[in-house]
Amino acid sequence: MRLDYALYVLAVVFFLVTIVSALVVMETERDLWVVSTVILGLFSMGLGYYVRPKTKTVAAQPAVTTPPPQQPVTGDVHEKEAYKVENSTATQTPILPQSPTSIPAPVIAPMPVLTPTPSETVAVPKLELTEVKGIGEKRAEQLKAIGISNVDELAKASAEDIAKKLKISPKIVDKWVASAKELAK
């Protein structure tokens, strides 16, 4: 018998002793019996859950691409918009299958990086505010109204000043500024 099953059975026994002691034991000792057996039962259940065998899922064949993460189940419109932006721009990297034989697979050399000549350089477009996690269309319009029109300006702005002007929590604005700094790199 597995140890976790034995601990679950022990927990059930403790809960049965709790019921019996609540019905049979005298009034003066009843509270002590009930409390102690409930605590021992809960401890046994928790310990049984802790020592249960951990199952490992083994895939039959490795997947070619990784699936996108599940959409958060929150009511915040900004988090949903941020999720859409993150997953629409995310690129999925293929997972190459492992060779079942002992013969080494051919090594694929990476593409060399070519540096552009000065005549080939193109101006980098400014990132939109809606690309920052937590900022939707409405909030982007509010930020543009106070003079912040792109991610670079948001990364350089003071979180406290923005929070005061928009009348929102400085913690939220701190997250926006941190995210903007990451995007501006």
C-alpha angles and dihedrals in degrees: 000000000000118000094237091056090050090052091049090052089049089052091052090050090052091050090050090050087051091055093045093047091049089056103036112026120090120264096255096054099033097088093052093049094047096047096044095047093046090051092048091048093051091046091052092049092049093047091048090052091048095052097043113124113265113233120220118209113221118196117222092217127010114253119247095221134017116247119239117260120264116272112257115256098224132121095230110116092202093056091050091050091047090050091052092049093047095050097041092057097037116107119215116227116215119240111224115222117244118244112248091209129077091239109110116244119239115268115240111214117222120246113266115248113242117205113220120240117240091259091055097052114116125200111257110238117238115257116245120242091239089068089070113095110256098019117110132179095279094048090047089055090050091050091049089051091059092047105268109120106162144022095264092057091047091051090054096043127098113255093212093054093049091047091052094047094047093037094230136122116292089221091065092048090048088057091050092050092048091049091047091052089053092050093046093058 
